[in-house]
């Protein structure tokens, strides 16, 4: 949840397209507070999503939530976050 650290890691060569624990990708952590707890902050996502996409992140990559595979776009739409859905669509 620290944009400065994410940017520093990317600048040092961290990859945004590889999976971490339990298959979670860097882009998923824009929506996650903890592994099974999401907390979508539109400003945080809007700030970092372009950087992660440039570093190879796939915004359409699904992750497991409540036993289902969902995408970031689907979660944003469920919560009525129209601007965020549009940002994801442009990415």
C-alpha distances in whole Angstrom, upper triangle without the diagonal:
4,6,9,9,8,11,13,13,14,17,18,19,16,17,15,18,19,18,16,17,19,19,15,14,11,12,12,8,8,10,9,8,10,13,15,13,12,10,11,10,12,11,8,10,13,11,10,13,15,14,14,17,19,18,19,17,19,18,20,20,20,18,20,19,22,24,24,23,21,19,16,19,21,18,18,21,22,20,22,19,22,20,17,20,22,19,19,22,23,20
4,5,5,6,9,10,11,13,14,16,17,15,17,15,19,19,19,18,19,21,21,18,16,13,13,14,11,10,13,13,11,14,16,19,17,16,14,14,12,14,12,9,11,13,11,10,13,15,13,13,17,18,17,19,17,20,19,22,22,23,21,23,23,26,28,28,26,24,22,19,22,24,21,20,24,25,23,25,21,24,21,19,22,23,20,20,24,23,21
4,5,5,6,9,10,11,12,14,15,14,15,14,17,19,19,18,20,23,22,18,16,12,12,14,11,10,13,14,14,16,19,21,19,17,15,14,12,13,11,8,10,11,8,7,10,12,10,11,14,15,14,17,16,18,17,21,21,22,22,24,24,27,29,28,26,24,21,18,21,23,21,20,24,25,23,24,21,22,20,17,20,21,18,18,21,21,18
4,6,5,6,9,10,10,12,14,14,16,15,19,20,21,20,22,25,24,21,18,15,15,17,15,13,17,17,17,19,21,24,22,20,19,18,16,17,14,11,13,14,11,10,13,14,11,13,16,16,15,18,18,21,20,24,24,25,25,27,27,30,32,32,29,27,25,22,24,27,25,24,27,29,27,28,24,26,23,21,24,24,21,21,25,23,21
4,5,5,6,9,10,10,13,11,14,13,17,18,18,17,19,22,21,18,16,13,14,16,13,13,16,16,15,17,19,22,21,20,19,18,17,18,16,13,14,16,13,11,14,15,12,13,16,16,15,17,17,20,20,23,23,24,23,25,26,29,31,30,28,26,24,22,24,27,25,24,28,29,27,29,26,27,25,22,25,26,22,22,25,25,22
4,5,5,6,9,10,11,9,11,10,14,15,15,15,17,20,19,16,13,9,11,13,11,10,14,14,15,16,18,21,20,18,17,17,16,16,15,11,12,14,11,8,11,12,9,9,13,13,11,14,13,16,16,20,19,21,20,23,23,27,28,27,25,23,21,18,21,24,22,21,25,26,25,27,23,25,22,20,22,23,19,19,22,21,18
4,5,5,6,9,10,9,11,11,15,16,18,17,20,23,21,19,16,12,13,16,14,13,17,18,18,20,21,24,23,21,20,19,18,18,16,13,13,14,11,8,11,11,8,9,12,11,10,14,14,17,17,21,21,23,23,26,27,30,31,30,28,26,23,20,23,26,24,23,27,29,27,28,25,26,23,20,23,23,19,19,22,21,18
4,5,5,6,9,9,12,13,16,17,19,18,21,24,22,20,17,14,16,18,16,16,19,20,20,21,22,26,25,23,23,22,21,21,19,16,17,17,14,12,15,15,11,12,15,14,12,16,16,20,21,24,23,25,25,28,29,32,33,33,30,28,26,24,26,29,27,27,30,32,30,31,28,29,27,24,26,27,23,23,26,24,21
4,5,5,6,5,9,10,13,14,15,14,17,20,19,17,14,11,14,16,14,15,18,18,19,19,20,24,23,22,22,22,21,21,20,16,17,18,15,12,14,15,11,11,14,13,11,14,14,18,19,22,21,23,22,25,26,30,31,30,28,26,24,22,25,27,26,26,29,31,30,31,28,29,27,24,26,27,23,22,25,24,21
4,5,5,5,7,8,11,13,15,15,18,21,19,17,14,11,12,16,14,15,18,19,20,21,21,25,24,23,22,21,21,21,19,16,16,17,14,11,12,12,8,8,11,10,7,11,11,15,17,20,19,22,22,25,26,30,31,30,27,25,23,21,23,26,25,25,28,30,29,30,27,28,25,22,24,24,21,20,23,21,18
4,5,7,10,11,15,16,18,19,22,25,23,21,18,15,16,19,18,18,22,22,23,24,25,28,28,26,26,24,23,23,21,18,18,19,16,13,15,14,10,11,14,11,10,13,15,18,20,23,23,25,26,29,30,34,34,33,31,29,26,24,26,30,29,28,31,33,32,33,30,30,27,25,27,27,23,23,25,23,20
4,6,9,12,15,15,18,17,21,24,22,21,18,15,17,20,19,19,23,23,24,24,25,28,28,27,27,26,25,26,24,21,21,22,19,16,18,17,13,13,16,14,11,15,16,20,22,25,24,26,26,29,31,34,35,34,31,30,28,26,28,31,30,30,33,35,34,35,32,33,30,28,29,30,26,25,28,26,23
4,6,9,12,12,15,16,19,22,20,19,16,13,16,19,18,19,22,22,24,24,24,27,28,26,27,26,26,26,24,21,20,21,19,16,17,16,12,12,14,12,9,12,13,17,19,22,21,24,24,27,29,33,33,32,29,28,26,24,27,30,29,29,32,34,33,34,31,32,30,27,28,28,25,24,26,25,21
4,7,9,9,12,12,15,18,16,15,12,10,13,15,15,16,19,19,20,20,20,24,24,23,24,23,23,23,22,19,18,20,18,14,15,15,12,10,13,12,8,10,11,15,17,20,18,21,20,23,25,29,29,28,26,25,23,21,24,27,26,26,29,31,30,32,29,30,28,25,26,27,23,22,24,23,20
4,6,6,9,11,14,17,14,13,10,9,11,14,14,15,18,18,20,20,20,23,23,22,23,22,23,23,22,19,18,19,18,14,14,14,11,9,10,10,6,7,8,12,14,17,15,18,18,21,23,27,27,26,23,22,20,19,22,24,24,24,27,29,29,30,27,28,26,23,24,25,21,19,22,21,17
4,6,8,10,14,15,13,11,7,6,7,10,11,12,15,15,18,18,17,20,21,19,20,19,19,19,19,16,14,16,15,11,11,11,9,6,8,9,5,5,5,8,11,13,12,15,15,18,20,24,24,23,20,19,16,15,18,20,20,20,23,25,25,27,24,25,23,20,20,21,18,16,18,18,14
4,7,10,13,14,11,10,7,7,8,11,12,14,16,17,19,19,18,21,21,20,21,20,22,21,22,19,17,18,18,14,13,13,12,9,9,10,7,5,5,7,10,12,10,13,14,17,20,23,23,21,18,17,15,15,18,20,20,21,23,25,26,27,25,25,24,21,21,22,19,16,18,18,15
4,7,10,12,8,9,6,8,10,11,13,15,17,17,19,18,16,19,21,20,22,22,23,23,24,21,19,21,21,17,16,17,15,12,12,14,11,9,8,10,13,14,11,13,13,16,19,23,22,21,18,18,16,17,20,21,21,23,25,26,27,29,27,28,27,23,23,25,22,19,21,22,18
4,7,8,5,5,5,7,10,10,11,14,15,15,17,16,13,16,18,18,20,20,22,23,24,21,19,21,21,18,17,18,17,13,15,17,14,12,10,11,13,14,11,12,11,13,16,19,19,18,15,16,15,16,19,20,20,22,24,25,26,28,26,28,27,23,23,25,23,20,22,23,19
4,6,5,5,6,8,11,10,10,14,15,13,15,13,11,14,16,17,19,20,21,23,24,20,19,22,22,18,18,20,18,15,17,19,15,15,13,14,16,17,13,14,12,14,16,19,19,19,17,17,17,17,20,21,20,22,25,25,26,28,27,29,28,24,24,27,24,21,24,25,22
4,5,6,8,10,13,12,11,15,15,13,14,12,9,12,15,16,19,20,22,24,25,22,21,24,24,21,20,23,21,18,20,22,19,18,16,17,18,18,15,15,12,12,15,17,17,18,16,17,18,18,22,22,21,23,26,25,26,29,27,30,29,26,26,28,26,24,26,28,24
4,6,9,12,14,12,12,16,16,13,15,12,9,11,14,15,19,20,23,25,26,23,21,25,25,22,21,24,23,19,21,23,21,19,17,17,18,17,14,12,10,10,12,14,13,14,13,15,16,17,20,20,19,22,24,24,25,28,27,29,29,25,25,28,26,23,26,28,25
4,6,10,11,10,12,15,15,13,16,14,11,13,15,16,19,19,22,23,25,22,20,23,23,20,19,21,20,17,18,20,18,16,13,13,14,14,10,10,8,9,12,15,14,14,12,13,14,15,18,18,18,20,23,23,24,27,25,27,27,23,23,26,24,20,23,24,21
4,7,8,6,8,11,11,10,12,11,8,11,13,13,15,16,18,20,21,18,16,19,20,17,16,18,18,14,16,18,16,14,12,12,12,13,9,9,7,9,11,14,14,14,12,12,12,12,16,16,15,18,20,20,21,24,22,24,24,20,20,23,21,18,21,22,19
4,5,5,7,10,11,11,13,13,11,14,15,14,16,16,17,18,19,16,14,17,17,14,13,15,14,10,12,14,12,11,8,9,10,11,8,9,8,11,14,17,17,16,13,13,12,11,15,16,16,17,20,21,21,23,21,23,22,19,19,21,18,16,18,19,16
4,5,5,7,10,10,12,13,12,15,15,14,15,14,15,16,17,13,12,14,14,11,10,13,11,8,10,12,10,10,7,9,10,12,10,12,11,14,16,19,20,19,16,15,13,12,15,17,16,17,20,21,21,23,21,22,21,17,18,20,17,15,18,18,15
4,5,6,8,9,12,13,13,15,15,13,13,12,13,13,14,12,9,12,12,9,7,10,10,7,8,11,10,10,6,7,7,9,8,10,10,13,15,18,19,18,15,13,10,9,12,14,13,14,17,18,18,20,17,19,17,14,14,16,13,11,14,15,12
4,5,6,6,10,11,10,11,11,9,11,10,12,13,15,12,10,13,14,12,10,14,14,10,12,15,14,13,9,10,8,10,8,8,7,10,11,15,16,15,12,10,9,7,11,12,11,12,15,16,16,18,16,18,18,14,15,17,15,12,16,17,14
4,5,5,7,8,9,11,10,8,9,10,11,13,14,11,9,13,13,11,11,14,13,11,13,16,15,15,11,12,11,14,12,12,10,13,13,16,18,17,15,14,12,10,14,15,13,14,17,18,17,19,17,20,19,15,16,19,16,14,18,19,16
4,6,8,11,12,13,12,9,8,7,8,9,10,7,6,9,10,8,8,12,12,10,12,15,14,15,11,12,10,13,13,13,12,15,14,18,20,18,17,14,12,9,12,14,12,11,15,16,15,17,14,16,15,12,14,16,13,12,16,16,14
4,7,9,10,11,9,5,6,5,7,9,11,9,7,11,13,11,11,15,15,13,15,18,18,17,14,14,11,13,13,12,11,12,11,15,17,16,14,12,10,7,10,12,9,9,13,13,12,14,12,15,15,11,13,16,14,12,16,18,16
4,5,7,8,6,4,6,7,10,12,14,11,11,14,15,14,14,17,17,15,17,20,19,19,15,16,14,15,14,13,11,12,11,13,16,15,15,13,12,10,14,14,11,12,16,15,14,17,16,19,18,15,16,19,18,16,19,21,19
4,7,8,6,5,6,8,10,13,15,12,12,16,16,15,16,20,19,17,20,23,21,22,18,19,18,19,18,17,14,14,13,15,18,18,18,16,16,14,17,17,14,15,18,18,16,19,18,21,21,17,19,22,20,19,23,24,22
4,6,5,7,9,12,14,17,18,15,16,19,20,18,18,22,21,19,22,24,22,23,19,20,19,20,18,16,13,13,12,14,16,17,17,16,17,15,19,19,16,17,21,19,18,22,20,24,24,20,22,25,23,21,25,26,24
4,6,8,11,13,16,19,20,18,17,21,21,19,19,22,22,19,21,24,22,22,18,19,18,18,16,14,11,10,10,11,13,14,14,14,15,14,18,18,15,17,20,19,19,22,21,24,25,21,22,25,23,21,24,26,24
4,7,10,13,16,19,21,19,18,22,23,21,21,24,24,21,23,26,25,24,20,20,19,19,17,14,11,9,7,8,11,12,13,13,14,14,18,16,14,16,19,17,17,21,20,23,24,21,21,25,24,22,25,27,25
4,7,10,13,16,18,16,16,19,21,19,19,23,23,21,23,26,25,24,21,21,19,19,18,15,12,11,9,10,13,14,15,14,15,14,17,16,12,14,17,15,15,18,18,21,22,19,20,23,22,20,24,26,24
4,6,10,12,15,13,12,16,17,16,16,20,20,18,20,23,23,22,19,18,16,17,16,14,12,11,9,11,14,14,14,12,12,11,13,13,10,11,14,13,12,15,14,18,18,15,16,20,18,17,20,22,21
4,6,10,12,10,11,14,15,15,15,19,20,18,20,23,23,23,19,19,17,18,18,16,15,15,13,15,18,17,17,15,14,12,14,14,10,11,14,13,11,14,13,16,16,13,15,18,17,17,20,22,20
4,6,9,8,8,11,13,13,13,16,17,16,18,21,21,21,18,18,14,16,17,16,15,16,14,16,19,18,17,14,13,10,11,12,9,8,11,11,9,11,9,13,12,10,12,15,14,13,17,18,17
4,6,5,6,9,10,11,12,15,16,16,18,20,21,22,18,19,16,18,19,19,18,19,17,20,23,22,21,17,16,12,13,15,12,10,13,14,11,13,10,13,12,9,13,15,13,14,17,18,17
4,5,5,6,8,10,10,13,15,15,16,19,20,20,18,18,15,17,18,19,19,20,19,22,24,23,21,18,15,12,12,14,12,9,12,14,11,11,8,10,8,6,10,11,10,11,14,15,15
4,5,5,6,9,10,12,14,15,16,18,19,21,18,19,16,19,21,21,21,23,22,25,27,26,24,21,18,15,15,18,16,13,16,17,15,15,11,13,10,9,13,13,11,13,16,16,15
4,6,5,6,8,11,12,12,14,16,17,18,16,17,15,18,19,19,19,21,20,23,26,25,23,20,17,14,15,18,15,13,17,18,16,17,13,15,13,10,14,15,12,13,17,17,15
4,5,5,6,9,10,10,11,14,15,16,13,14,11,14,15,16,16,19,18,22,24,22,20,17,14,10,12,14,13,11,14,16,14,15,11,13,11,8,11,12,9,9,13,13,12
4,6,6,7,10,11,11,13,15,16,14,15,12,16,17,19,19,22,22,25,27,25,23,19,16,12,13,16,15,12,15,18,16,15,12,12,9,7,10,10,7,9,12,11,10
4,6,7,8,10,12,13,14,16,14,16,14,18,19,21,21,24,24,27,29,27,25,22,19,15,16,19,18,16,19,21,19,19,15,16,13,11,14,14,11,12,15,14,13
4,6,5,6,9,10,11,13,11,13,12,16,16,18,19,22,22,25,27,25,23,20,17,14,15,19,17,16,19,21,20,20,17,18,15,12,15,15,11,12,15,14,12
4,5,5,6,9,10,11,9,10,8,12,13,16,16,20,20,24,25,23,20,17,14,11,12,16,15,14,17,19,18,18,15,16,13,10,12,12,9,8,11,11,8
4,6,5,6,9,10,9,11,10,14,15,18,19,23,24,27,28,26,23,20,17,14,15,19,18,17,19,22,21,21,18,17,14,12,14,13,9,9,12,10,7
4,5,5,6,9,9,12,12,15,16,19,20,23,24,28,29,27,24,22,19,16,17,21,20,19,22,24,24,24,20,21,18,15,17,17,13,13,15,13,10
4,5,5,6,5,8,9,13,13,16,17,20,21,25,26,24,21,19,16,14,15,19,18,18,21,23,22,23,20,20,18,15,16,17,13,12,15,14,10
4,5,5,5,7,7,11,12,15,17,20,22,26,26,24,21,18,15,13,14,18,18,17,20,22,22,23,20,20,17,15,15,15,12,10,12,11,7
4,5,7,10,11,14,15,19,20,24,26,29,30,28,24,22,19,17,18,22,22,21,23,26,26,26,23,23,20,18,18,18,14,13,15,13,10
4,6,9,12,15,15,18,19,23,25,28,29,27,23,22,19,17,19,22,22,22,25,27,27,28,24,25,22,20,20,20,17,15,17,16,12
4,6,9,12,12,15,17,20,23,26,26,24,21,19,16,16,17,20,21,21,23,26,26,27,24,24,22,19,19,19,16,14,16,15,11
4,6,9,9,12,13,17,19,23,23,21,17,16,13,12,14,17,17,17,20,22,22,23,21,21,20,16,16,17,14,12,14,14,10
4,5,6,9,12,15,17,21,21,18,15,13,10,10,12,14,15,16,18,20,21,22,19,20,19,15,15,16,13,10,12,12,9
4,6,8,11,14,16,19,20,17,14,11,8,7,8,11,12,12,14,16,17,18,16,16,15,12,11,12,10,7,9,10,7
4,6,9,13,15,18,18,15,11,9,6,7,8,10,12,12,13,16,17,18,16,17,17,13,12,13,12,9,9,12,10
4,7,10,13,16,16,13,9,8,6,8,10,11,12,14,16,17,19,20,19,19,19,16,15,17,15,12,13,15,13
4,7,9,13,12,9,6,5,4,7,10,9,10,13,14,15,17,19,18,19,20,16,15,18,17,13,15,17,15
4,6,10,10,8,5,6,6,8,11,11,11,14,15,15,17,19,19,20,21,18,17,20,19,15,17,20,18
4,7,6,5,5,6,9,11,14,12,11,15,16,15,17,20,20,22,23,20,19,22,22,18,20,23,21
4,5,5,6,7,9,11,13,11,10,13,15,13,14,18,18,21,22,19,18,22,21,19,21,24,22
4,6,8,9,13,14,16,13,12,16,17,14,16,19,20,23,25,22,21,25,25,22,24,27,26
4,7,9,13,15,17,15,14,18,18,16,18,22,23,25,27,24,22,26,26,23,25,28,26
4,6,10,13,14,11,12,15,16,14,17,19,20,22,24,21,19,23,23,20,21,25,23
4,7,10,12,10,11,14,15,14,17,19,19,21,22,19,17,21,21,17,18,22,20
4,7,8,6,7,10,11,11,13,15,16,17,19,15,14,17,17,14,15,18,17
4,5,5,6,9,10,11,13,14,14,15,16,13,11,14,14,10,12,15,13
4,5,5,6,9,10,11,12,11,12,13,9,8,12,11,8,10,13,12
4,5,5,6,9,10,10,9,10,11,8,6,9,9,6,8,11,11
4,5,5,6,9,10,10,11,13,11,8,12,13,10,11,15,15
4,5,5,6,9,9,11,13,10,9,13,13,11,13,16,16
4,5,5,6,5,7,9,6,6,10,10,9,11,14,14
4,5,5,6,7,10,8,6,10,12,11,11,15,16
4,6,8,10,13,11,10,13,15,14,15,18,19
4,6,9,11,10,10,13,15,14,16,19,19
4,6,9,9,9,11,13,14,15,17,18
4,6,5,6,9,10,11,12,15,16
4,5,5,6,9,10,11,12,14
4,5,5,6,9,10,11,12
4,5,5,6,9,10,11
4,5,5,6,9,10
4,5,5,6,9
4,5,5,6
4,5,5
4,5
4
